[in-house]
């Protein structure tokens, strides 16, 4: 008589809590330093700011592209969550747009700016999925304000994101945290210019995210 073999149950190894914390600290430090110094900042400097050893950084991210990709996806996911929160608000549509813009700045969306011209694979499946999600949500936030007659009709998602990225990026030679006290002041000046009715005619046409990806 043949005895049925019982399948061997393999234990799934889950990352330890401290390992997950280290990974998050690395991503947070990289996000800050990419904003300040660009994507070519030395990896050992990122490890130092994160408070981990170089071996820990490379165990999580074997090369620069892997870390850059993780930072980009992280920023886009956080920005998408901010857009979803804005869409879930039932009050003033423009006020929801304003809150989204300020939260996006806090999430260091300006870290994406230098990545666009980076040499890493911009068509990685993780990146494309995150990008499509965030662009659709931001467009929906803007369209709701536009339908309410509160957002001028001649601006697009690309216009909004370029402005937020540029205005939330510290000037050369200054750190992220020291510039933060000015960011929301300048963003609010920009937001006031988005309100309908428009008080001026903008040159060119409304920019899309696809426009920004063109060489």
GROMACS elastic network, one bead per residue, 0.5 to 0.9 nm:
[ bonds ]
;  ai    aj funct       b0    kb
    5     8     6  0.87911   500
    6     9     6  0.88108   500
   13    16     6  0.89009   500
   14    17     6  0.89942   500
   15    18     6  0.81916   500
   15    19     6  0.61163   500
   15    20     6  0.64527   500
   16    19     6  0.51376   500
   16    20     6  0.63836   500
   16    21     6  0.87123   500
   17    20     6  0.51523   500
   17    21     6  0.62196   500
   17    22     6  0.86664   500
   18    22     6  0.61322   500
   18    23     6  0.86281   500
   19    22     6  0.50964   500
   19    23     6  0.62828   500
   19    24     6  0.87259   500
   19    56     6  0.88131   500
   20    23     6  0.51073   500
   20    24     6  0.62725   500
   20    25     6  0.86311   500
   21    24     6  0.51276   500
   21    25     6  0.61255   500
   21    26     6  0.86235   500
   22    25     6  0.50268   500
   22    26     6  0.61913   500
   22    27     6  0.87044   500
   22    50     6  0.77920   500
   22    51     6  0.84366   500
   22    52     6  0.71337   500
   22    56     6  0.78656   500
   22    57     6  0.84261   500
   22    60     6  0.89303   500
   23    26     6  0.51393   500
   23    27     6  0.63238   500
   23    28     6  0.86523   500
   23    56     6  0.84380   500
   23    57     6  0.77073   500
   23    60     6  0.66358   500
   23    61     6  0.89319   500
   24    27     6  0.51172   500
   24    28     6  0.60740   500
   24    29     6  0.85299   500
   24    50     6  0.89271   500
   25    28     6  0.50844   500
   25    29     6  0.60558   500
   25    30     6  0.84520   500
   25    47     6  0.89318   500
   25    49     6  0.87381   500
   25    50     6  0.52999   500
   25    51     6  0.78686   500
   25    52     6  0.84294   500
   26    29     6  0.51857   500
   26    30     6  0.60334   500
   26    31     6  0.85236   500
   26    46     6  0.69207   500
   26    47     6  0.65415   500
   26    49     6  0.81454   500
   26    50     6  0.52064   500
   26    51     6  0.82744   500
   26    52     6  0.78109   500
   26    57     6  0.69374   500
   26    60     6  0.88558   500
   26    67     6  0.87566   500
   27    30     6  0.50527   500
   27    31     6  0.60385   500
   27    32     6  0.86658   500
   27    46     6  0.88572   500
   27    50     6  0.83083   500
   27    67     6  0.73871   500
   27    68     6  0.88624   500
   27    70     6  0.71963   500
   27    71     6  0.59229   500
   27    74     6  0.81230   500
   28    31     6  0.51223   500
   28    32     6  0.63666   500
   28    33     6  0.87125   500
   28    50     6  0.76173   500
   28    71     6  0.79557   500
   29    32     6  0.52300   500
   29    33     6  0.61641   500
   29    34     6  0.85055   500
   29    46     6  0.59124   500
   29    47     6  0.77757   500
   29    48     6  0.88928   500
   29    49     6  0.60356   500
   29    50     6  0.53717   500
   30    33     6  0.50951   500
   30    34     6  0.58390   500
   30    35     6  0.84658   500
   30    39     6  0.85582   500
   30    41     6  0.86616   500
   30    43     6  0.84238   500
   30    46     6  0.56956   500
   30    47     6  0.84310   500
   30    49     6  0.85281   500
   30    50     6  0.81506   500
   30    67     6  0.78714   500
   30    68     6  0.80973   500
   30    71     6  0.70979   500
   31    34     6  0.52902   500
   31    35     6  0.64069   500
   31    36     6  0.88349   500
   31    68     6  0.86777   500
   31    71     6  0.60273   500
   31    72     6  0.84107   500
   31    75     6  0.81503   500
   31   107     6  0.89566   500
   31   108     6  0.69899   500
   31   109     6  0.89985   500
   31   111     6  0.61271   500
   31   112     6  0.89911   500
   32    35     6  0.53333   500
   32    36     6  0.64212   500
   32    37     6  0.87217   500
   32   108     6  0.72706   500
   32   111     6  0.75078   500
   32   175     6  0.89126   500
   32   176     6  0.68836   500
   33    37     6  0.56890   500
   33    38     6  0.69823   500
   33    39     6  0.79638   500
   33    41     6  0.70405   500
   33    45     6  0.87524   500
   33    46     6  0.70803   500
   33    49     6  0.88156   500
   33   111     6  0.84739   500
   33   175     6  0.88659   500
   33   176     6  0.83572   500
   34    37     6  0.53436   500
   34    40     6  0.77133   500
   34    41     6  0.68889   500
   34    68     6  0.87989   500
   34   110     6  0.87940   500
   34   111     6  0.56895   500
   34   112     6  0.85247   500
   34   114     6  0.77510   500
   34   115     6  0.86763   500
   35    38     6  0.58340   500
   35    39     6  0.80628   500
   35   108     6  0.72710   500
   35   109     6  0.86675   500
   35   110     6  0.62076   500
   35   112     6  0.81794   500
   35   113     6  0.83026   500
   35   114     6  0.80009   500
   35   169     6  0.64957   500
   35   170     6  0.76365   500
   35   175     6  0.89314   500
   35   176     6  0.73642   500
   36   111     6  0.84360   500
   36   169     6  0.75488   500
   36   170     6  0.67068   500
   36   171     6  0.83343   500
   36   172     6  0.75106   500
   36   173     6  0.81272   500
   36   174     6  0.75310   500
   36   175     6  0.61910   500
   36   176     6  0.63155   500
   37    40     6  0.74138   500
   37    41     6  0.60298   500
   37   172     6  0.81643   500
   37   173     6  0.88480   500
   38    41     6  0.62026   500
   38   111     6  0.78442   500
   38   113     6  0.88060   500
   38   114     6  0.59505   500
   38   115     6  0.80641   500
   39    42     6  0.87141   500
   39    64     6  0.86184   500
   39    68     6  0.72326   500
   39   111     6  0.84735   500
   39   114     6  0.65036   500
   39   115     6  0.66358   500
   39   118     6  0.75148   500
   40    43     6  0.83198   500
   40    64     6  0.85354   500
   41    44     6  0.86843   500
   41    45     6  0.72314   500
   41    46     6  0.75964   500
   42    45     6  0.53856   500
   42    46     6  0.67772   500
   43    46     6  0.50055   500
   43    47     6  0.62683   500
   43    48     6  0.86177   500
   43    54     6  0.78637   500
   43    57     6  0.80851   500
   43    64     6  0.75727   500
   44    48     6  0.61228   500
   44    49     6  0.86833   500
   44    53     6  0.80914   500
   44    54     6  0.59966   500
   44    57     6  0.83925   500
   45    49     6  0.62702   500
   45    50     6  0.85677   500
   46    49     6  0.52070   500
   46    50     6  0.61163   500
   46    51     6  0.85785   500
   46    52     6  0.88226   500
   46    54     6  0.89236   500
   46    57     6  0.85515   500
   47    50     6  0.50291   500
   47    51     6  0.61171   500
   47    52     6  0.52897   500
   47    53     6  0.59807   500
   47    54     6  0.58683   500
   47    56     6  0.81439   500
   47    57     6  0.62574   500
   48    51     6  0.51091   500
   48    52     6  0.61732   500
   48    53     6  0.70897   500
   48    54     6  0.80835   500
   49    52     6  0.78287   500
   50    53     6  0.86836   500
   52    55     6  0.82157   500
   52    56     6  0.63109   500
   52    57     6  0.71129   500
   53    56     6  0.53258   500
   53    57     6  0.66208   500
   53    58     6  0.89470   500
   54    57     6  0.51181   500
   54    58     6  0.62745   500
   54    59     6  0.85166   500
   55    58     6  0.52250   500
   55    59     6  0.59816   500
   55    60     6  0.87030   500
   56    59     6  0.50444   500
   56    60     6  0.64540   500
   56    61     6  0.85790   500
   57    60     6  0.53672   500
   57    61     6  0.59465   500
   57    62     6  0.78114   500
   58    63     6  0.69564   500
   59    62     6  0.62015   500
   60    66     6  0.88313   500
   60    67     6  0.84059   500
   61    64     6  0.72278   500
   61    65     6  0.83567   500
   61    66     6  0.55510   500
   61    67     6  0.55670   500
   61    70     6  0.87907   500
   62    65     6  0.84946   500
   62    66     6  0.67285   500
   62    67     6  0.80667   500
   63    66     6  0.55503   500
   63    67     6  0.67793   500
   63    68     6  0.89431   500
   64    67     6  0.52085   500
   64    68     6  0.61005   500
   64    69     6  0.85171   500
   64   120     6  0.87238   500
   65    68     6  0.50433   500
   65    69     6  0.59782   500
   65    70     6  0.85077   500
   65   119     6  0.84176   500
   65   120     6  0.56300   500
   65   121     6  0.78449   500
   66    69     6  0.51829   500
   66    70     6  0.62298   500
   66    71     6  0.87448   500
   66   120     6  0.86880   500
   67    70     6  0.50774   500
   67    71     6  0.62238   500
   67    72     6  0.86530   500
   68    71     6  0.51520   500
   68    72     6  0.61871   500
   68    73     6  0.86402   500
   68   115     6  0.75565   500
   68   120     6  0.78614   500
   69    72     6  0.51589   500
   69    73     6  0.61316   500
   69    74     6  0.84151   500
   69   115     6  0.88855   500
   69   120     6  0.78391   500
   69   121     6  0.83004   500
   69   122     6  0.84399   500
   69   124     6  0.85644   500
   69   126     6  0.84302   500
   69   127     6  0.72663   500
   70    73     6  0.52403   500
   70    74     6  0.59503   500
   70    75     6  0.85738   500
   70   127     6  0.89175   500
   71    74     6  0.50195   500
   71    75     6  0.61090   500
   71    76     6  0.85470   500
   71   111     6  0.81350   500
   71   112     6  0.84098   500
   72    75     6  0.52488   500
   72    76     6  0.61424   500
   72    77     6  0.85221   500
   72   109     6  0.87284   500
   72   111     6  0.75645   500
   72   112     6  0.61256   500
   72   115     6  0.76943   500
   72   127     6  0.75177   500
   72   130     6  0.89025   500
   73    76     6  0.51159   500
   73    77     6  0.59545   500
   73    78     6  0.85109   500
   73   126     6  0.71898   500
   73   127     6  0.60254   500
   73   130     6  0.62125   500
   73   131     6  0.80812   500
   74    77     6  0.51751   500
   74    78     6  0.61713   500
   74    79     6  0.85267   500
   74   130     6  0.88498   500
   75    78     6  0.52069   500
   75    79     6  0.60739   500
   75    80     6  0.85593   500
   75   104     6  0.86538   500
   75   107     6  0.64411   500
   75   108     6  0.69493   500
   75   109     6  0.60842   500
   75   111     6  0.78227   500
   75   112     6  0.76501   500
   76    80     6  0.60397   500
   76    81     6  0.86003   500
   76   109     6  0.75844   500
   76   112     6  0.85036   500
   76   127     6  0.87369   500
   76   130     6  0.61463   500
   76   131     6  0.67224   500
   76   133     6  0.85502   500
   76   134     6  0.63281   500
   77    80     6  0.50306   500
   77    81     6  0.62587   500
   77    82     6  0.87209   500
   77   130     6  0.63832   500
   77   131     6  0.86050   500
   77   133     6  0.83735   500
   77   134     6  0.72082   500
   78    81     6  0.50731   500
   78    82     6  0.63553   500
   78    83     6  0.87583   500
   78   104     6  0.78924   500
   78   107     6  0.67972   500
   79    82     6  0.50436   500
   79    83     6  0.63055   500
   79    84     6  0.86979   500
   79   100     6  0.81674   500
   79   103     6  0.77607   500
   79   104     6  0.55772   500
   79   107     6  0.69810   500
   79   109     6  0.74832   500
   79   134     6  0.67978   500
   79   138     6  0.87950   500
   80    84     6  0.61878   500
   80    85     6  0.86431   500
   80   104     6  0.89798   500
   80   130     6  0.82864   500
   80   133     6  0.68886   500
   80   135     6  0.81377   500
   80   136     6  0.89714   500
   80   137     6  0.65275   500
   80   138     6  0.75741   500
   81    84     6  0.50289   500
   81    85     6  0.62396   500
   81    86     6  0.86675   500
   81   134     6  0.84371   500
   81   137     6  0.89929   500
   82    85     6  0.51137   500
   82    86     6  0.63154   500
   82    87     6  0.87823   500
   82    99     6  0.84242   500
   82   100     6  0.57257   500
   82   101     6  0.86424   500
   82   103     6  0.65730   500
   82   104     6  0.69625   500
   83    86     6  0.50037   500
   83    87     6  0.62707   500
   83    88     6  0.86892   500
   83    96     6  0.87948   500
   83    97     6  0.82543   500
   83   100     6  0.59137   500
   83   101     6  0.88424   500
   83   104     6  0.86726   500
   83   134     6  0.76881   500
   83   137     6  0.58611   500
   83   138     6  0.59669   500
   83   140     6  0.85489   500
   83   141     6  0.67117   500
   84    87     6  0.50444   500
   84    88     6  0.62226   500
   84    89     6  0.88543   500
   84   100     6  0.89929   500
   84   137     6  0.67698   500
   84   138     6  0.86113   500
   84   141     6  0.83938   500
   85    88     6  0.50953   500
   85    89     6  0.65887   500
   85    96     6  0.84563   500
   85   100     6  0.79783   500
   86    89     6  0.54014   500
   86    90     6  0.86850   500
   86    93     6  0.83584   500
   86    95     6  0.87782   500
   86    97     6  0.66208   500
   86    98     6  0.89373   500
   86    99     6  0.71746   500
   86   100     6  0.60594   500
   86   141     6  0.68980   500
   87    90     6  0.76842   500
   87    93     6  0.84707   500
   87    96     6  0.73849   500
   87    97     6  0.87563   500
   87   137     6  0.82139   500
   87   140     6  0.77694   500
   87   141     6  0.61038   500
   87   144     6  0.84505   500
   89    92     6  0.80950   500
   89    93     6  0.80691   500
   89    96     6  0.67599   500
   90    93     6  0.77135   500
   90    96     6  0.86941   500
   91    94     6  0.89394   500
   91    95     6  0.78097   500
   91    96     6  0.75777   500
   92    95     6  0.52752   500
   92    96     6  0.64013   500
   92    97     6  0.88835   500
   92   145     6  0.82854   500
   92   148     6  0.87939   500
   93    96     6  0.51588   500
   93    97     6  0.64175   500
   93    98     6  0.87916   500
   93   141     6  0.78504   500
   93   142     6  0.84934   500
   93   144     6  0.62735   500
   93   146     6  0.85110   500
   93   148     6  0.69714   500
   93   150     6  0.76784   500
   94    98     6  0.61629   500
   94    99     6  0.86630   500
   94   141     6  0.87408   500
   94   142     6  0.82227   500
   94   144     6  0.82483   500
   94   145     6  0.52212   500
   94   146     6  0.84523   500
   94   148     6  0.82873   500
   94   150     6  0.61784   500
   94   151     6  0.70505   500
   94   195     6  0.81028   500
   95    99     6  0.62675   500
   95   100     6  0.86142   500
   95   145     6  0.87421   500
   96    99     6  0.51617   500
   96   100     6  0.62143   500
   96   101     6  0.87432   500
   96   141     6  0.77998   500
   96   145     6  0.84237   500
   97   100     6  0.50612   500
   97   101     6  0.62925   500
   97   102     6  0.88231   500
   97   138     6  0.88795   500
   97   141     6  0.62888   500
   97   142     6  0.67884   500
   97   144     6  0.89552   500
   97   145     6  0.72736   500
   97   191     6  0.89242   500
   98   101     6  0.51906   500
   98   102     6  0.63994   500
   98   103     6  0.87084   500
   98   187     6  0.88886   500
   98   188     6  0.78785   500
   98   191     6  0.68722   500
   99   102     6  0.52465   500
   99   103     6  0.61356   500
   99   104     6  0.85007   500
  100   103     6  0.52066   500
  100   104     6  0.60362   500
  100   105     6  0.86807   500
  100   138     6  0.88099   500
  100   141     6  0.85399   500
  101   104     6  0.51109   500
  101   105     6  0.63715   500
  101   106     6  0.88426   500
  101   160     6  0.84562   500
  101   161     6  0.86757   500
  101   164     6  0.69309   500
  101   187     6  0.77546   500
  101   191     6  0.85225   500
  102   105     6  0.52035   500
  102   106     6  0.64771   500
  102   107     6  0.88523   500
  102   164     6  0.84514   500
  102   183     6  0.86818   500
  102   184     6  0.64652   500
  102   187     6  0.72578   500
  102   188     6  0.84168   500
  103   106     6  0.50219   500
  103   107     6  0.63086   500
  103   108     6  0.89385   500
  104   107     6  0.50339   500
  104   108     6  0.66710   500
  104   109     6  0.59001   500
  104   110     6  0.88796   500
  104   164     6  0.77138   500
  104   165     6  0.88218   500
  105   108     6  0.52800   500
  105   109     6  0.57945   500
  105   110     6  0.72864   500
  105   164     6  0.64833   500
  105   165     6  0.72409   500
  105   167     6  0.84428   500
  105   168     6  0.57167   500
  105   169     6  0.87224   500
  105   183     6  0.77751   500
  105   184     6  0.80050   500
  105   187     6  0.86684   500
  106   109     6  0.76526   500
  106   168     6  0.82217   500
  106   180     6  0.84928   500
  107   110     6  0.85175   500
  107   111     6  0.89586   500
  108   111     6  0.56335   500
  108   112     6  0.80949   500
  108   165     6  0.79572   500
  108   168     6  0.74466   500
  108   169     6  0.81721   500
  109   112     6  0.57395   500
  109   113     6  0.77372   500
  109   161     6  0.83343   500
  109   164     6  0.75951   500
  109   165     6  0.58319   500
  109   168     6  0.79438   500
  109   169     6  0.88399   500
  110   113     6  0.53688   500
  110   114     6  0.80134   500
  110   161     6  0.88009   500
  110   162     6  0.85078   500
  110   164     6  0.72624   500
  110   166     6  0.65602   500
  110   167     6  0.83206   500
  110   168     6  0.62728   500
  110   169     6  0.57753   500
  111   114     6  0.65826   500
  111   115     6  0.71814   500
  111   165     6  0.76957   500
  111   169     6  0.81175   500
  112   115     6  0.51323   500
  112   116     6  0.65033   500
  112   165     6  0.77976   500
  113   116     6  0.56948   500
  113   117     6  0.77670   500
  113   162     6  0.82142   500
  113   165     6  0.67059   500
  113   166     6  0.81764   500
  114   117     6  0.58249   500
  114   118     6  0.65646   500
  115   119     6  0.81200   500
  115   120     6  0.80528   500
  115   122     6  0.88318   500
  116   119     6  0.84615   500
  116   120     6  0.89530   500
  116   122     6  0.78171   500
  116   212     6  0.88159   500
  116   213     6  0.74705   500
  117   120     6  0.87080   500
  118   121     6  0.85148   500
  118   122     6  0.85414   500
  119   122     6  0.81435   500
  120   123     6  0.89244   500
  121   124     6  0.57644   500
  121   127     6  0.87803   500
  122   125     6  0.88029   500
  122   127     6  0.66639   500
  122   128     6  0.76068   500
  123   126     6  0.82512   500
  123   127     6  0.64661   500
  123   128     6  0.59625   500
  124   127     6  0.53056   500
  124   128     6  0.62667   500
  124   129     6  0.87375   500
  125   128     6  0.51451   500
  125   129     6  0.61102   500
  125   130     6  0.85792   500
  126   129     6  0.53532   500
  126   130     6  0.62501   500
  126   131     6  0.85527   500
  127   130     6  0.52251   500
  127   131     6  0.59566   500
  127   132     6  0.85508   500
  128   131     6  0.50549   500
  128   132     6  0.60848   500
  128   133     6  0.85696   500
  129   132     6  0.53510   500
  129   133     6  0.62900   500
  129   134     6  0.87901   500
  130   133     6  0.52447   500
  130   134     6  0.62463   500
  130   135     6  0.86184   500
  131   134     6  0.53530   500
  131   135     6  0.60878   500
  131   136     6  0.85650   500
  132   135     6  0.53332   500
  132   136     6  0.61824   500
  132   137     6  0.86719   500
  133   136     6  0.54119   500
  133   137     6  0.63165   500
  133   138     6  0.87649   500
  134   137     6  0.51847   500
  134   138     6  0.61194   500
  134   139     6  0.85045   500
  135   138     6  0.52631   500
  135   139     6  0.60875   500
  135   140     6  0.85718   500
  135   157     6  0.74214   500
  135   209     6  0.75618   500
  136   139     6  0.51892   500
  136   140     6  0.62349   500
  136   141     6  0.88139   500
  137   140     6  0.50388   500
  137   141     6  0.62993   500
  137   142     6  0.87309   500
  138   141     6  0.50469   500
  138   142     6  0.62394   500
  138   143     6  0.84944   500
  138   157     6  0.67530   500
  139   142     6  0.51594   500
  139   143     6  0.59590   500
  139   144     6  0.85733   500
  139   156     6  0.78128   500
  139   157     6  0.60004   500
  140   144     6  0.61402   500
  140   145     6  0.87525   500
  141   144     6  0.54056   500
  141   145     6  0.66841   500
  141   146     6  0.88014   500
  142   145     6  0.52598   500
  142   146     6  0.61135   500
  142   147     6  0.86702   500
  142   151     6  0.73754   500
  142   156     6  0.80579   500
  142   157     6  0.76097   500
  143   147     6  0.60147   500
  143   148     6  0.85014   500
  143   151     6  0.82614   500
  144   147     6  0.51838   500
  144   148     6  0.63340   500
  144   149     6  0.88804   500
  144   150     6  0.89631   500
  144   151     6  0.87369   500
  145   148     6  0.50751   500
  145   149     6  0.65541   500
  145   150     6  0.54470   500
  145   151     6  0.54025   500
  145   152     6  0.88620   500
  146   149     6  0.51748   500
  146   150     6  0.56854   500
  146   152     6  0.66798   500
  146   153     6  0.66871   500
  146   196     6  0.84294   500
  147   150     6  0.75137   500
  147   151     6  0.79679   500
  148   151     6  0.76537   500
  149   152     6  0.75819   500
  149   153     6  0.87961   500
  149   195     6  0.87472   500
  149   196     6  0.65278   500
  149   197     6  0.80768   500
  150   194     6  0.83894   500
  150   195     6  0.56070   500
  150   197     6  0.74823   500
  151   154     6  0.88136   500
  151   155     6  0.83960   500
  151   194     6  0.58829   500
  151   197     6  0.76518   500
  151   198     6  0.84549   500
  152   155     6  0.66528   500
  152   193     6  0.87552   500
  152   194     6  0.58205   500
  152   195     6  0.56496   500
  152   197     6  0.60689   500
  152   198     6  0.56734   500
  153   156     6  0.81850   500
  153   196     6  0.77861   500
  153   197     6  0.88048   500
  153   198     6  0.82351   500
  153   206     6  0.84899   500
  154   198     6  0.85868   500
  154   201     6  0.84766   500
  154   202     6  0.73950   500
  154   205     6  0.69151   500
  154   206     6  0.53886   500
  154   207     6  0.89085   500
  155   158     6  0.80313   500
  155   159     6  0.59784   500
  155   160     6  0.73677   500
  155   194     6  0.78516   500
  155   202     6  0.87359   500
  155   205     6  0.77182   500
  155   207     6  0.67474   500
  155   208     6  0.87969   500
  156   159     6  0.53046   500
  156   160     6  0.65124   500
  156   161     6  0.88640   500
  156   205     6  0.86829   500
  156   207     6  0.51268   500
  156   208     6  0.56085   500
  156   209     6  0.83703   500
  157   160     6  0.51788   500
  157   161     6  0.61962   500
  157   162     6  0.85879   500
  157   206     6  0.81408   500
  157   207     6  0.66438   500
  157   208     6  0.54076   500
  157   209     6  0.63470   500
  158   161     6  0.52931   500
  158   162     6  0.60452   500
  158   163     6  0.84986   500
  158   206     6  0.76198   500
  158   210     6  0.78495   500
  158   211     6  0.73181   500
  158   212     6  0.66967   500
  159   162     6  0.54402   500
  159   163     6  0.62446   500
  159   164     6  0.86879   500
  159   206     6  0.67685   500
  159   207     6  0.52721   500
  159   208     6  0.70660   500
  159   209     6  0.83451   500
  160   163     6  0.53563   500
  160   164     6  0.62212   500
  160   165     6  0.86333   500
  160   207     6  0.85613   500
  161   164     6  0.50843   500
  161   165     6  0.59751   500
  161   166     6  0.84486   500
  161   209     6  0.82786   500
  162   165     6  0.51571   500
  162   166     6  0.60275   500
  162   167     6  0.84299   500
  162   212     6  0.85552   500
  163   166     6  0.52063   500
  163   167     6  0.58883   500
  163   168     6  0.83324   500
  163   187     6  0.82655   500
  163   190     6  0.78676   500
  164   167     6  0.52954   500
  164   168     6  0.59570   500
  164   169     6  0.85099   500
  164   187     6  0.69894   500
  164   190     6  0.87379   500
  165   168     6  0.54337   500
  165   169     6  0.62539   500
  166   169     6  0.53698   500
  166   170     6  0.84920   500
  167   170     6  0.79041   500
  167   183     6  0.64538   500
  167   184     6  0.87302   500
  167   186     6  0.67527   500
  167   187     6  0.65759   500
  167   190     6  0.88558   500
  168   176     6  0.87512   500
  168   179     6  0.82387   500
  168   180     6  0.76487   500
  168   182     6  0.85926   500
  168   183     6  0.53533   500
  168   184     6  0.79844   500
  168   186     6  0.84471   500
  168   187     6  0.78127   500
  169   172     6  0.89543   500
  169   176     6  0.74490   500
  169   179     6  0.80680   500
  169   180     6  0.89338   500
  169   183     6  0.81219   500
  170   173     6  0.80847   500
  170   174     6  0.60474   500
  170   175     6  0.64512   500
  170   176     6  0.57789   500
  170   177     6  0.86892   500
  170   178     6  0.82833   500
  170   179     6  0.55893   500
  170   180     6  0.79505   500
  170   183     6  0.85020   500
  171   174     6  0.57938   500
  171   175     6  0.81344   500
  171   176     6  0.89566   500
  171   179     6  0.79296   500
  172   175     6  0.82945   500
  174   177     6  0.85767   500
  174   178     6  0.68481   500
  174   179     6  0.69603   500
  175   178     6  0.54422   500
  175   179     6  0.64084   500
  175   180     6  0.87697   500
  176   179     6  0.53896   500
  176   180     6  0.62082   500
  177   180     6  0.51491   500
  177   181     6  0.77532   500
  178   181     6  0.67562   500
  178   182     6  0.85733   500
  179   182     6  0.57488   500
  179   183     6  0.66179   500
  180   183     6  0.51360   500
  180   184     6  0.74568   500
  181   184     6  0.70610   500
  181   185     6  0.77257   500
  182   185     6  0.53668   500
  182   186     6  0.63548   500
  182   187     6  0.86895   500
  183   186     6  0.53801   500
  183   187     6  0.61351   500
  183   188     6  0.86716   500
  184   188     6  0.60581   500
  184   189     6  0.86485   500
  185   188     6  0.53258   500
  185   189     6  0.65920   500
  185   190     6  0.89618   500
  186   189     6  0.51027   500
  186   190     6  0.64057   500
  186   191     6  0.87214   500
  187   190     6  0.50071   500
  187   191     6  0.61330   500
  187   192     6  0.86703   500
  188   192     6  0.61771   500
  188   193     6  0.87081   500
  189   192     6  0.52940   500
  189   193     6  0.67336   500
  190   193     6  0.52228   500
  190   194     6  0.68029   500
  191   194     6  0.50972   500
  191   195     6  0.69523   500
  192   195     6  0.56619   500
  193   196     6  0.83717   500
  193   198     6  0.76020   500
  193   199     6  0.80343   500
  194   197     6  0.86421   500
  194   198     6  0.72963   500
  195   198     6  0.65363   500
  195   199     6  0.88517   500
  196   199     6  0.79863   500
  198   201     6  0.73712   500
  202   205     6  0.76356   500
  202   206     6  0.87022   500
  204   207     6  0.86047   500
  207   210     6  0.81310   500
  207   211     6  0.60958   500
  207   212     6  0.75289   500
  208   211     6  0.51648   500
  208   212     6  0.67843   500
  209   212     6  0.51026   500
  209   213     6  0.65898   500
  210   213     6  0.51790   500
  210   214     6  0.67026   500
  211   214     6  0.54392   500
  211   215     6  0.88554   500
  212   215     6  0.79860   500
